[in-house]
Each structure stands twice: as structure tokens, then as C-alpha cells.
């Protein structure tokens, strides 16, 4: 994507413009399919569209592999595996965090903040946007309708995930901006190509922590509106209906819906019909995971300082 030895500026620009042509096609495809054919939660529809707008064909491919309903009535069964649930959780996180980071980066570029100030603002705005908008605001219905309760319920998971997103993104952004001309100019195509690469890195490195969060009922994964309505719950522990329940899309959907609802009814608390199962993660385990994500964030900042110009 970027100017390198043996690649002229005009050739690099042409490649980047072609990349964003593919991004536009991919985003249009995901938006059309998500909003017209996919019974996933509305917040996830927007999440997939935003992430695909950042990483193009890669986002579209991930959407098809982990979320797109392969045949009518099969979404409930299709999204059950933990790896797909974790992908949904990661997409939800990155969509909010990356959007906040992009907004902050554009503002910082126009203001002329130094790289360290730019990175700090990106972290704060990215975390705030991801938590207060994409997590708490969009998820409050499943948490009893209280915005403050939604903030309290999602702040830890959002922070752990954000540390991994930003740890990867700060290294990519600072190092590339320090060595590749025009990548810090918001009006240049290379600025946005750099962000595509950075968001992809953030997505990849935040996936493992989201697997842990979803597996331990600390964060929601992929959901289906036919079962969960406005809310959503991780369904990795809910097995699809077996052969005795019948065959075909209708039987599969009915069986999966019945089992998902049954699992939810045994764990939901009063006033919160969409509550997740009670987590068995201890405070020490949460602290250990927090330590790992902070170390990862620090490693990203250190790489940016060593191989880029962070000061």
C-alpha cells in the first residue's frame, strides 16, 4: 500500500485508490446483506459495516465466514461456535474503538498535535466512544434499559479489549507515519491506507482477549433477533437442536431458539431479561488479564517509540 524501494509514488497511489475501490464494493455488499437478509442484532449490522469500511475485502470475507446467514433460518445454529461468537465481540469492539480513534486522529491532525499527544487523544476518545456509544448506549436494552448500568457492566470488557486494539494500532500508525511521507496528512489517501492497516492489526490482536471475555461470560458475542429481540447474549454454550427435533431450516431455527431462550431464562435476573450467565472468573483472574493487556499496550507504545518518532 505504501511507497517503498522500487515503487513510485504514482504507482503506490494507484494501488491505494484501487484498495479503496475494493473497500467501497465490500462495504456496500456487507451493508446490503446485513440490513436486508441477516437477522443479527442491529448494533452488529453497523459494526460489520464500519469495520468493513476500514479493512475492505478482509472484513467482507470475515463477515461471510462468521456471520452471514448461509441459508434462510440457519443463523441461530451458524453463529453458535465460540470462535464466531468471539469474532462478533471483536467486531463490536473494533467498530466503536476504531471509529473513535479515526475521529480523534483527524482532529489531532488538523490541530497539529505531536505524535505522543495524538496517540493519547486517540486512546481516550477511542475508549470513550467504544464504551459510551457502541457498548453502553447500544446495549442498554439487554441490560435492563439503564444507561449507567450498561456503562458499569461493560467498562471492564471494553477497557481490556481497547488496550489490545490501541497497542497494535499505535505501533502501526506511529511507525508508518514516521517513515512514509504524507501518511500524517488527513487529506492524503495514504493517511487512510495507514488506518486500514492499523485497524486490521487492532482487530487481529484484540481477538484473543475477546475469546476469553466471551468464553467467561464477561462480554456478549453474536446474537439473533429472532431469538433475542433487541438484546443479545453469547450462545457459545447453547447447542443447536439435535436430529430428533426435526430437520430443515424451520426445525433448526425453532430448536435453537427454544434452547437459547431456555438457557437465558435460567440465568436472567429480575429487570434484566437479557442478562448473561453469571461469570465464574475471579477478581485475581480479571487482574491477571488486565495486566496482560496493559503490558501489550505498553509494548505497542514502546515499539512506536523505538522504531518511530513518538516524542
C-alpha positions as semicolon CSV with decimal commas, in nm:
position;residue;x (nm);y (nm);z (nm)
1;X;0,000;0,000;0,000
2;X;0,285;0,235;0,069
3;X;0,578;0,388;-0,115
4;X;0,874;0,151;-0,096
5;X;1,201;0,093;-0,277
6;X;1,127;0,034;-0,643
7;X;0,767;0,154;-0,620
8;X;0,698;0,504;-0,748
9;X;0,466;0,742;-0,570
10;X;0,216;0,733;-0,854
11;X;0,209;0,352;-0,854
12;X;0,161;0,342;-0,478
13;X;-0,121;0,596;-0,503
14;X;-0,288;0,390;-0,776
15;X;-0,269;0,079;-0,560
16;X;-0,418;0,264;-0,264
17;X;-0,703;0,406;-0,471
18;X;-0,772;0,058;-0,607
19;X;-0,775;-0,070;-0,249
20;X;-1,039;0,183;-0,153
21;X;-1,241;0,091;-0,459
22;X;-1,247;-0,263;-0,320
23;X;-1,331;-0,120;0,023
24;X;-1,633;0,060;-0,124
25;X;-1,758;-0,255;-0,300
26;X;-1,705;-0,466;0,011
27;X;-1,882;-0,217;0,237
28;X;-2,178;-0,193;0,001
29;X;-2,206;-0,573;-0,012
30;X;-2,192;-0,615;0,368
31;X;-2,436;-0,329;0,427
32;X;-2,688;-0,469;0,180
33;X;-2,669;-0,823;0,313
34;X;-2,666;-0,724;0,680
35;X;-2,965;-0,491;0,661
36;X;-3,179;-0,692;0,418
37;X;-3,101;-1,058;0,484
38;X;-2,924;-1,109;0,814
39;X;-3,124;-1,148;1,139
40;X;-2,830;-1,041;1,355
41;X;-2,861;-0,763;1,613
42;X;-2,879;-0,410;1,470
43;X;-2,567;-0,295;1,653
44;X;-2,377;-0,580;1,488
45;X;-2,503;-0,479;1,145
46;X;-2,348;-0,135;1,197
47;X;-2,039;-0,291;1,347
48;X;-1,973;-0,506;1,042
49;X;-2,038;-0,216;0,805
50;X;-1,796;0,013;0,990
51;X;-1,521;-0,246;1,021
52;X;-1,555;-0,339;0,653
53;X;-1,527;0,031;0,568
54;X;-1,188;0,021;0,741
55;X;-1,047;-0,313;0,622
56;X;-1,239;-0,373;0,300
57;X;-1,242;-0,722;0,143
58;X;-1,092;-0,873;0,458
59;X;-1,391;-0,751;0,657
60;X;-1,633;-0,882;0,395
61;X;-1,463;-1,222;0,400
62;X;-1,480;-1,240;0,780
63;X;-1,847;-1,142;0,764
64;X;-1,927;-1,426;0,523
65;X;-1,730;-1,681;0,725
66;X;-1,860;-1,592;1,071
67;X;-2,191;-1,405;1,047
68;X;-2,367;-1,414;0,709
69;X;-2,666;-1,648;0,724
70;X;-2,572;-1,928;0,479
71;X;-2,933;-2,037;0,425
72;X;-3,264;-1,893;0,549
73;X;-3,340;-1,990;0,907
74;X;-2,988;-2,109;0,994
75;X;-2,834;-1,805;1,163
76;X;-2,901;-1,931;1,516
77;X;-2,708;-2,252;1,455
78;X;-2,443;-2,091;1,233
79;X;-2,320;-1,837;1,491
80;X;-2,309;-2,082;1,784
81;X;-1,935;-2,177;1,780
82;X;-1,719;-1,982;2,023
83;X;-1,481;-1,860;1,753
84;X;-1,771;-1,691;1,573
85;X;-1,910;-1,552;1,897
86;X;-1,567;-1,405;1,971
87;X;-1,548;-1,257;1,623
88;X;-1,879;-1,083;1,683
89;X;-1,748;-0,947;2,011
90;X;-1,427;-0,828;1,845
91;X;-1,612;-0,660;1,559
92;X;-1,839;-0,484;1,809
93;X;-1,534;-0,359;1,998
94;X;-1,325;-0,253;1,699
95;X;-1,615;-0,077;1,527
96;X;-1,658;0,156;1,823
97;X;-1,294;0,196;1,922
98;X;-1,159;0,244;1,569
99;X;-1,429;0,497;1,486
100;X;-1,337;0,699;1,793
101;X;-0,969;0,671;1,705
102;X;-1,031;0,788;1,349
103;X;-1,230;1,090;1,471
104;X;-0,954;1,177;1,718
105;X;-0,679;1,128;1,459
106;X;-0,848;1,360;1,210
107;X;-0,896;1,626;1,478
108;X;-0,538;1,587;1,605
109;X;-0,402;1,611;1,252
110;X;-0,590;1,934;1,188
111;X;-0,483;2,079;1,522
112;X;-0,124;1,970;1,475
113;X;-0,068;1,770;1,793
114;X;0,268;1,594;1,838
115;X;0,267;1,216;1,791
116;X;0,251;1,139;2,164
117;X;-0,039;1,382;2,209
118;X;-0,212;1,241;1,904
119;X;-0,179;0,886;2,038
120;X;-0,305;0,984;2,384
121;X;-0,611;1,160;2,243
122;X;-0,680;0,864;2,014
123;X;-0,673;0,626;2,311
124;X;-0,903;0,838;2,526
125;X;-1,153;0,917;2,251
126;X;-1,146;0,563;2,115
127;X;-1,214;0,416;2,459
128;X;-1,481;0,674;2,535
129;X;-1,660;0,627;2,203
130;X;-1,642;0,250;2,226
131;X;-1,770;0,240;2,585
132;X;-2,026;0,520;2,593
133;X;-2,170;0,474;2,244
134;X;-2,109;0,129;2,099
135;X;-2,121;-0,062;2,425
136;X;-2,340;0,116;2,680
137;X;-2,579;0,310;2,454
138;X;-2,640;0,035;2,201
139;X;-2,650;-0,245;2,460
140;X;-2,859;-0,087;2,734
141;X;-3,180;-0,265;2,626
142;X;-3,034;-0,603;2,710
143;X;-2,914;-0,472;3,046
144;X;-3,249;-0,358;3,179
145;X;-3,270;-0,026;2,993
146;X;-3,040;0,163;3,230
147;X;-2,757;0,351;3,058
148;X;-2,549;0,381;3,377
149;X;-2,592;0,012;3,446
150;X;-2,481;-0,062;3,092
151;X;-2,168;0,151;3,142
152;X;-2,081;-0,029;3,466
153;X;-2,146;-0,369;3,310
154;X;-1,931;-0,315;3,001
155;X;-1,644;-0,091;3,118
156;X;-1,403;-0,372;3,214
157;X;-1,451;-0,574;2,896
158;X;-1,426;-0,261;2,681
159;X;-1,107;-0,147;2,854
160;X;-0,936;-0,485;2,820
161;X;-1,024;-0,503;2,453
162;X;-0,931;-0,140;2,388
163;X;-0,583;-0,193;2,531
164;X;-0,518;-0,459;2,270
165;X;-0,671;-0,257;1,986
166;X;-0,467;0,052;2,071
167;X;-0,147;-0,141;2,145
168;X;-0,147;-0,271;1,789
169;X;-0,274;0,047;1,625
170;X;-0,032;0,288;1,793
171;X;0,267;0,083;1,678
172;X;0,144;0,068;1,318
173;X;0,035;0,431;1,298
174;X;0,340;0,593;1,459
175;X;0,600;0,379;1,283
176;X;0,447;0,423;0,937
177;X;0,385;0,795;0,985
178;X;0,746;0,839;1,095
179;X;0,894;0,683;0,782
180;X;0,642;0,716;0,499
181;X;0,574;1,064;0,355
182;X;0,220;1,208;0,354
183;X;0,074;0,943;0,586
184;X;0,009;1,205;0,855
185;X;-0,187;1,428;0,615
186;X;-0,560;1,365;0,656
187;X;-0,623;1,491;0,302
188;X;-0,394;1,227;0,150
189;X;-0,504;0,876;0,053
190;X;-0,203;0,729;0,234
191;X;-0,343;0,858;0,566
192;X;-0,648;0,637;0,521
193;X;-0,449;0,343;0,387
194;X;-0,241;0,358;0,703
195;X;-0,558;0,341;0,907
196;X;-0,679;0,038;0,714
197;X;-0,362;-0,145;0,809
198;X;-0,375;-0,023;1,170
199;X;-0,739;-0,128;1,219
200;X;-0,660;-0,471;1,074
201;X;-0,376;-0,506;1,327
202;X;-0,605;-0,393;1,608
203;X;-0,868;-0,647;1,504
204;X;-0,618;-0,933;1,492
205;X;-0,453;-0,861;1,825
206;X;-0,776;-0,793;2,015
207;X;-0,937;-1,121;1,907
208;X;-0,769;-1,344;2,172
209;X;-0,887;-1,132;2,465
210;X;-1,238;-1,131;2,320
211;X;-1,234;-1,511;2,305
212;X;-1,155;-1,509;2,678
213;X;-1,420;-1,246;2,754
214;X;-1,697;-1,427;2,567
215;X;-1,599;-1,771;2,696
216;X;-1,618;-1,641;3,052
217;X;-1,949;-1,453;3,009
218;X;-1,786;-1,113;3,052
219;X;-1,894;-0,992;2,708
220;X;-2,170;-1,065;2,459
221;X;-2,099;-1,235;2,130
222;X;-2,309;-1,274;1,817
223;X;-2,688;-1,272;1,856
224;X;-3,002;-1,329;1,651
225;X;-3,307;-1,102;1,670
226;X;-3,544;-1,393;1,604
227;X;-3,442;-1,527;1,944
228;X;-3,321;-1,232;2,147
229;X;-3,522;-0,936;2,019
230;X;-3,342;-0,606;2,088
231;X;-3,085;-0,764;2,316
232;X;-2,835;-1,040;2,265
233;X;-2,643;-1,299;2,457
234;X;-2,347;-1,520;2,392
235;X;-2,473;-1,854;2,265
236;X;-2,146;-2,048;2,254
237;X;-2,269;-2,267;2,538
238;X;-2,606;-2,334;2,378
239;X;-2,608;-2,637;2,150
240;X;-2,830;-2,641;1,846
241;X;-3,124;-2,878;1,837
242;X;-3,042;-3,241;1,769
243;X;-3,174;-3,460;1,495
244;X;-3,475;-3,569;1,697
245;X;-3,610;-3,215;1,688
246;X;-3,665;-3,246;1,314
247;X;-3,483;-3,131;1,006
248;X;-3,468;-2,833;0,775
249;X;-3,437;-2,458;0,846
250;X;-3,763;-2,423;1,038
251;X;-3,691;-2,710;1,276
252;X;-3,334;-2,595;1,330
253;X;-3,442;-2,238;1,399
254;X;-3,717;-2,346;1,638
255;X;-3,493;-2,584;1,829
256;X;-3,208;-2,336;1,854
257;X;-3,443;-2,059;1,961
258;X;-3,605;-2,277;2,227
259;X;-3,272;-2,379;2,375
260;X;-3,131;-2,026;2,366
261;X;-3,439;-1,890;2,542
262;X;-3,429;-2,171;2,797
263;X;-3,065;-2,102;2,875
264;X;-3,136;-1,731;2,914
265;X;-3,437;-1,786;3,140
266;X;-3,228;-1,978;3,390
267;X;-2,972;-1,702;3,421
268;X;-3,164;-1,379;3,375
269;X;-3,220;-1,158;3,675
270;X;-3,529;-0,955;3,752
271;X;-3,546;-0,641;3,543
272;X;-3,276;-0,769;3,309
273;X;-3,426;-1,033;3,079
274;X;-3,122;-1,035;2,854
275;X;-2,863;-1,081;3,129
276;X;-2,561;-1,303;3,060
277;X;-2,492;-1,616;3,264
278;X;-2,307;-1,547;3,588
279;X;-1,932;-1,546;3,531
280;X;-1,707;-1,766;3,741
281;X;-1,399;-1,554;3,673
282;X;-1,229;-1,447;3,994
283;X;-1,103;-1,099;4,075
284;X;-0,747;-1,231;4,054
285;X;-0,809;-1,367;3,704
286;X;-0,953;-1,034;3,593
287;X;-0,648;-0,857;3,736
288;X;-0,418;-1,100;3,557
289;X;-0,587;-1,039;3,223
290;X;-0,581;-0,664;3,285
291;X;-0,207;-0,689;3,348
292;X;-0,152;-0,873;3,021
293;X;-0,348;-0,616;2,819
294;X;-0,168;-0,323;2,984
295;X;0,167;-0,488;2,909
296;X;0,057;-0,535;2,547
297;X;-0,044;-0,169;2,524
298;X;0,289;-0,064;2,676
299;X;0,472;-0,288;2,428
300;X;0,294;-0,117;2,140
301;X;0,389;0,225;2,274
302;X;0,748;0,108;2,324
303;X;0,770;-0,020;1,966
304;X;0,633;0,313;1,845
305;X;0,897;0,499;2,046
306;X;1,187;0,277;1,933
307;X;1,106;0,240;1,564
308;X;0,906;0,559;1,514
309;X;0,903;0,918;1,632
310;X;0,665;0,926;1,927
311;X;0,825;1,218;2,106
